[in-house]
Amino acid sequence: MSRLIIGIDFGTVASGAAFTFVNLQGEQVTSFASNNINLVLPPAFQFSIPTEAFSKFPSQLCNIGTGMKWGFEAKGEARGVKMKFMKLAFGGYPGLDNRALNLSMGTHIPIGWTAGTLIEVYLRFLHDCIMEYIASSIPPDFSTLTRHYCFTVPVAWTDDQKNGFLAIARAAGITSNNATMEYIQEPHAALLYLLSSPLYTIPEGNCFIIADCGGGTLDLASYKRVKDSKSSRIRVESISQSSSLCGSIFVNQAIRELVSTRIGEERLQSESHTDLFCVLDRKFESLKVGFTGQYWRDSLRIDIGQDITIPAANIIKGVLTITLEDMVYAFSKPLDCVKALVKEQVELVEKKGRRVTSVFLLGGFGASIYVADQLQTFLAASYNGRIRLEQIQYNDQVVALGAVRHGIGNITVSHT
C-alpha cells in the first residue's frame, strides 16, 4: 500500500507545496508521475502575472464584501480589503510593530479577526487547490491513501506556536481518519533538498550554512556533513541556528516610507494617495527583483496613473522616478541585517572548532541578484575568499520539496 506525502511551505509573501508517494518501506513510487517529487503548480493562466514566482501562490486574502478571494485572485483584486503578512502577525516577533507595518505596507487584520483565523481561511483555500491538483495528476483512487503532511515553520517560532499552527491546519480541514501531520523548520527542509539533489555536492566533513532569505524573515542554520562508513543513510550534524526580521518586504516598506517622507505628512493627511501607493507596491516588485546595482534609466520610472506633480517626491506629470541611490537605500537595512547574521553564524560555528566552507542562499529575497552579489562581496572581504556563496537554483520551491524529503525520512540529522 502507498502513502501520499505532502509538503506545505506557508510563507510570508508566497506559499508552495509538493507531493510524492512512498510504499510502507519508505521507497518512492514513481509510477504515478514522471518525477519522484511533484510540485503543485498554479493554473497556467496565472503564469501571465509578471515577476511572480510561478510555482507558488501569493499568501494573500481579499474580502470583497460578498466573499473572500485568495492567492492570485486576491493579489489582483482592485476592490475590497486585502490581508497579507499573516505569518508575521502570527509569529509575534519581538520588535515588530504590527500597526506600523500595516500602515507602511498597506495591509491590516480586520477588527474581530486574528492572524490565526486568517491563516485558517487561507490554508483551507490552499489545501483545496492542492488536492484538486493531485487529483488531476494521478489515478482517482488516491483519496483512499494514507496521507502525511509536513508543514514548514520558521526557526524563531516556539513549540507552542508550531503546535498552534498545526491546530490551525486541522481546523482548516487538513486532517481525516487517514491523515497525520508534523512540522519541520524551514532551513532544515532546505538542507534535505540540498543533500538529495544531484545539483549540489557537500563533501563529508564540510561545515556549511543555509541562509533562507524569505519575504519576511531570514532563517539561518549551520550543519556538518558527518562521515558514516557503517550506514548508507546520509548523516548530518546540526550546529547552530538563528533568525531575524529582514526579508524582502522591508525593502518595499523602505521605499514606501521614502516616498511618503518626500510627499510630506501634511500633504498625505490632506490628500488621498492610495492609488499612488497601490501602483508603487505593484510596479516596485519588478524593479526590486531585477535590480543589480546598475543604473537602468527606463526601469526606474513608474507611471503611477495619476496626473500629479510633486517635485520633492520625484513625481513629475504622473511619473515617479526611483533613483539608483533610492534603491540602494531601500536594500541597505535588510542587507546589513543579512550580513550581520551570516557573520554571527560563522563565528558561532568556528567557536566550536569547526570551519565554514560555504553558504547556500535561497528564498525569495535570496533570489535577488543584488543580494547575492553584495553577500558574496562581503564574504570575500571578510574571510579572504575561503567561504564560497552558492545561490540555489529554482529556489522558490526548495523548502516545500525538502519537506517532502523529510516525510520520506532517509536522512539522519543529529544535534549538538
C-alpha positions as a printed Julia matrix, in Angstrom:
416×3 Matrix{Float64}:
   0.0    0.0     0.0
   1.27   3.5    -0.83
   1.27   6.64    1.27
   0.8   10.2    -0.01
   3.28  12.73    1.44
   2.5   16.43    1.03
   4.92  19.23    1.92
   3.41  22.68    2.53
   5.54  25.81    2.81
   3.3   28.61    4.13
   5.27  31.79    3.5
   5.02  35.47    4.4
   4.67  36.54    0.76
   4.01  33.3    -1.15
   3.25  29.66   -0.34
   4.2   26.46   -2.12
   3.52  22.75   -1.98
   4.88  19.46   -3.3
   3.94  15.79   -3.01
   5.09  12.24   -3.64
   4.08   8.65   -2.92
   6.01   6.1    -0.88
   5.31   2.49   -0.03
   5.36   1.13    3.51
   9.13   0.6     3.27
   9.65   4.33    2.6
  10.55   3.76   -1.05
   9.2    6.25   -3.56
   6.57   5.03   -6.01
   7.33   6.52   -9.42
   4.53   5.02  -11.5
   2.18   7.9   -10.71
   4.29  10.6   -12.35
   7.48  11.13  -14.3
   9.24  12.83  -11.37
   9.82  11.43   -7.9
   8.56  14.6    -6.23
   5.93  16.75   -7.91
   5.34  20.46   -7.4
   1.8   21.77   -7.0
   1.65  24.46   -9.69
  -0.85  27.3   -10.13
  -3.15  27.15  -13.19
  -1.47  28.19  -16.43
  -3.33  31.49  -16.77
  -1.64  32.75  -13.62
   1.77  32.48  -15.27
   0.99  35.72  -17.11
   1.46  37.78  -13.95
   4.88  39.44  -14.32
   7.68  38.9   -11.78
   5.63  36.33   -9.88
   7.22  33.12   -8.62
   5.23  30.94  -11.0
   5.28  27.82   -8.85
   3.94  29.49   -5.69
   0.69  31.1    -4.57
   0.55  34.63   -3.08
  -0.12  34.45    0.66
  -2.97  36.94    0.44
  -6.69  37.16    1.13
  -9.11  39.82   -0.05
 -12.57  40.39    1.41
 -14.71  41.91   -1.35
 -17.85  42.05    0.79
 -19.67  39.22   -0.96
 -16.95  36.7    -0.26
 -13.26  36.03    0.22
 -10.69  35.65   -2.53
  -7.25  34.12   -2.08
  -3.88  33.82   -3.8
  -3.6   35.29   -7.27
  -7.22  36.44   -7.3
  -6.71  38.35   -4.04
  -3.44  39.84   -5.27
  -5.04  41.1    -8.48
  -8.26  42.36   -6.88
  -8.71  46.14   -7.06
 -11.63  46.2    -4.61
 -12.13  45.1    -1.04
  -9.88  44.73    1.98
  -6.58  42.94    1.43
  -4.93  40.86    4.12
  -1.33  39.72    3.87
   1.75  39.06    6.03
  -0.44  36.83    8.23
   2.56  34.68    9.06
   4.48  37.61   10.57
   1.49  38.67   12.65
   1.03  35.09   13.92
   4.72  34.82   14.82
   4.55  37.84   17.14
   8.18  38.73   16.57
   9.85  40.96   19.19
  10.37  44.44   17.82
   7.73  44.04   15.1
   5.17  46.81   15.37
   2.22  45.29   13.52
   0.4   48.61   13.38
   3.4   50.4    11.89
   3.93  47.57    9.42
   0.27  47.67    8.43
   0.31  51.42    7.85
   3.54  51.39    5.87
   2.68  48.3     3.81
  -0.99  48.97    3.1
  -2.45  45.93    4.84
  -4.2   45.11    8.07
  -6.04  42.48   10.08
  -9.74  43.43   10.28
 -11.38  44.04   13.65
 -12.73  40.8    15.07
 -10.2   38.67   13.18
  -6.89  37.25   14.34
  -3.85  36.17   12.37
  -4.77  32.59   13.24
  -8.29  32.82   11.79
  -6.95  34.41    8.59
  -4.35  31.65    8.24
  -7.1   29.05    8.71
  -9.11  30.59    5.85
  -6.03  30.76    3.63
  -4.93  27.18    4.36
  -8.42  25.92    3.55
  -8.2   27.53    0.09
  -4.63  26.31   -0.43
  -5.38  22.75    0.64
  -8.41  22.52   -1.65
  -6.2   23.67   -4.52
  -3.5   21.12   -3.63
  -5.97  18.24   -3.55
  -7.55  19.3    -6.84
  -4.11  19.43   -8.44
  -3.15  15.98   -7.15
  -6.5   14.57   -8.29
  -5.86  15.88  -11.81
  -2.35  14.4   -11.89
  -2.84  10.82  -10.68
  -5.41   7.98  -10.63
  -8.7    8.84   -8.89
  -8.28   6.31   -6.07
  -5.55   8.42   -4.39
  -8.12   9.72   -1.88
  -8.1    6.33   -0.14
  -4.36   6.5     0.55
  -2.92   7.34    3.94
  -1.83  10.98    3.86
   1.04  12.58    5.76
   1.55  16.36    5.81
   4.86  18.1     6.53
   4.46  21.82    7.26
   7.5   24.09    7.33
   7.91  26.61   10.16
  10.39  29.42   10.94
  13.35  28.93   13.26
  12.07  31.65   15.62
   8.72  30.01   16.38
   8.3   28.47   19.82
   6.97  24.95   20.31
   3.63  26.47   21.29
   3.5   28.44   18.03
   4.45  25.4    15.96
   1.81  23.24   17.62
  -0.67  26.12   17.37
  -0.05  26.28   13.64
  -0.77  22.55   13.3
  -4.0   23.11   15.24
  -4.94  25.85   12.76
  -4.23  23.45    9.89
  -6.51  20.85   11.45
  -9.24  23.46   11.9
  -8.86  24.27    8.2
  -9.84  20.7     7.38
  -6.36  19.38    6.62
  -7.0   16.18    8.51
  -9.02  12.99    8.28
  -9.08   9.48    9.69
  -6.15   8.5     7.48
  -4.07  11.7     7.75
  -1.16  12.65   10.02
   0.87  15.85   10.19
   4.11  17.24   11.57
   6.32  20.31   11.19
   9.91  20.85   10.12
  11.99  24.02   10.36
  12.47  25.78    7.04
  16.31  25.68    6.84
  16.2   22.01    7.79
  13.81  21.32    4.91
  16.18  23.17    2.58
  19.02  21.02    3.92
  17.19  17.83    2.98
  16.63  19.17   -0.54
  20.33  20.02   -0.94
  21.5   16.62    0.27
  19.16  14.78   -2.09
  19.67  17.0    -5.16
  22.14  15.97   -7.9
  22.83  19.68   -8.48
  24.83  20.06   -5.25
  27.68  18.19   -3.63
  28.54  18.59    0.04
  31.62  16.5     0.89
  31.72  14.58    4.15
  33.35  16.61    6.91
  32.35  20.0     5.44
  30.58  22.65    7.54
  28.12  24.92    5.77
  25.39  27.48    6.42
  21.91  27.58    4.91
  20.55  31.13    4.61
  16.82  31.14    3.87
  16.11  34.77    2.97
  12.36  34.93    2.55
   9.73  37.6     2.26
   9.59  38.4     5.96
  12.43  36.68    7.77
  15.96  35.37    7.41
  16.42  31.91    8.9
  19.98  30.64    9.26
  21.2   27.19   10.23
  24.66  25.63   10.18
  25.47  21.96    9.67
  28.3   19.48    9.24
  28.17  16.54    6.84
  29.19  13.59    9.01
  31.31  10.68    7.86
  29.48   7.39    8.33
  31.06   4.29    6.81
  28.7    1.92    8.64
  25.44   3.1     7.05
  24.17   4.08    3.61
  21.99   6.77    5.18
  23.14  10.39    4.92
  24.11  11.78    8.31
  24.29  15.49    9.18
  25.11  17.23   12.44
  23.15  20.38   13.33
  25.43  23.03   14.86
  23.59  26.33   15.32
  20.65  28.4    14.08
  19.27  31.95   14.27
  16.56  34.16   12.79
  15.67  37.81   12.25
  13.17  40.1    10.54
  14.98  41.23    7.39
  13.04  39.85    4.44
  12.19  41.42    1.11
   9.0   43.13    2.32
  11.17  45.53    4.31
  12.7   46.74    1.05
   9.16  47.61   -0.08
   8.5   49.22    3.28
  11.62  51.38    2.96
  10.69  52.66   -0.5
   7.12  53.4     0.64
   8.39  55.35    3.63
  10.91  57.21    1.48
   8.2   58.35   -0.95
   5.87  59.21    1.95
   8.54  61.35    3.6
   9.16  63.24    0.38
   5.46  63.89   -0.17
   5.24  65.2     3.39
   2.96  64.34    6.29
   0.77  67.42    5.84
   0.03  66.62    2.22
  -0.53  62.94    2.98
  -3.14  63.86    5.59
  -4.94  66.36    3.36
  -4.93  64.33    0.13
  -5.57  60.7    -0.74
  -2.64  58.94   -2.36
  -3.98  55.4    -2.0
  -3.83  54.77   -5.75
  -0.25  56.02   -5.89
   0.91  53.54   -3.26
  -1.09  50.67   -4.79
   0.66  51.25   -8.12
   4.01  51.7    -6.36
   3.59  48.4    -4.5
   2.71  46.54   -7.69
   5.33  48.0   -10.02
   8.15  48.18   -7.49
   8.24  44.36   -7.42
   9.71  44.18  -10.93
  12.28  46.85  -10.06
  13.26  45.03   -6.88
  13.62  41.61   -8.5
  15.58  42.96  -11.46
  17.81  45.33   -9.5
  21.51  44.52   -9.86
  23.1   47.7    -8.53
  23.48  49.13  -12.03
  21.51  52.1   -13.34
  18.82  51.42  -15.94
  17.09  54.67  -16.69
  13.77  53.39  -18.0
  13.34  50.64  -15.42
  13.43  53.16  -12.58
  10.47  55.22  -13.82
   6.96  54.33  -12.65
   3.8   55.65  -14.26
   1.52  55.98  -11.23
  -1.65  56.54  -13.25
  -2.38  59.95  -11.71
  -1.67  63.29  -13.36
   0.04  64.85  -10.37
   3.34  66.64   -9.87
   5.22  66.64   -6.55
   8.82  67.67   -7.31
  10.04  66.9    -3.78
   8.88  63.3    -4.22
  10.39  62.97   -7.73
   6.87  62.81   -9.22
   6.54  64.81  -12.46
   3.32  64.65  -14.5
   2.33  61.3   -13.04
   5.75  59.65  -13.37
   7.62  58.64  -10.22
  11.39  58.33  -10.58
  13.2   55.89   -8.3
  16.93  56.64   -8.43
  19.82  54.23   -8.05
  20.54  55.81   -4.67
  16.92  55.21   -3.62
  17.2   51.52   -4.48
  20.49  51.09   -2.64
  18.96  52.83    0.39
  15.88  50.58    0.33
  18.03  47.45    0.28
  20.56  48.71    2.83
  18.96  47.84    6.19
  17.75  44.33    5.26
  21.12  43.62    3.6
  23.08  44.84    6.62
  20.99  42.51    8.75
  21.7   39.56    6.43
  25.45  40.22    6.53
  25.48  40.59   10.32
  23.56  37.36   10.89
  25.73  35.38    8.48
  28.84  36.7    10.25
  27.35  35.78   13.62
  26.57  32.26   12.39
  30.12  31.8    11.07
  31.53  32.89   14.43
  29.22  30.51   16.33
  30.39  27.6    14.2
  34.07  28.46   14.41
  33.94  28.93   18.19
  33.17  25.21   18.28
  36.4   24.44   16.45
  34.82  23.95   13.03
  35.43  25.83    9.79
  32.68  27.03    7.45
  33.33  26.32    3.77
  30.15  27.56    2.09
  26.89  29.48    2.44
  23.83  28.32    0.49
  21.45  31.19   -0.3
  17.76  30.59   -1.02
  14.31  32.12   -0.56
  12.5   34.94   -2.34
  14.9   37.63   -1.11
  17.8   35.25   -1.63
  16.89  35.02   -5.33
  17.86  38.69   -5.78
  20.98  39.17   -7.91
  21.86  42.26   -5.9
  21.55  40.47   -2.55
  23.71  37.59   -3.77
  26.37  39.92   -5.2
  26.52  42.02   -2.04
  26.73  38.97    0.22
  29.42  37.4    -1.97
  31.45  40.61   -1.8
  31.04  40.7     1.97
  32.15  37.08    2.41
  35.16  37.56    0.13
  36.3   40.65    2.03
  35.64  39.21    5.5
  37.05  35.7     5.05
  39.67  36.09    2.3
  37.6   34.1    -0.17
  37.63  30.84    1.81
  33.82  30.83    2.22
  32.0   30.48   -1.08
  28.43  31.6    -1.69
  26.12  29.4    -3.71
  22.78  30.84   -4.81
  20.45  27.84   -5.1
  18.77  27.38   -8.47
  14.97  27.17   -8.66
  14.95  28.19   -5.03
  11.31  29.26   -4.71
  10.19  25.68   -4.02
  13.27  24.26   -2.27
  11.62  24.31    1.17
   8.43  22.55    0.03
  10.47  19.9    -1.78
  12.62  19.41    1.31
   9.51  18.99    3.46
   8.51  16.04    1.28
  12.03  14.61    1.66
  11.53  14.84    5.42
   8.38  12.77    5.08
  10.32  10.12    3.16
  12.85  10.06    6.01
  16.12   8.76    4.57
  18.43  11.43    6.03
  19.51  11.48    9.69
  20.28  14.76   11.48
  21.83  14.79   14.94
  22.04  17.84   17.2
  24.99  19.13   19.21
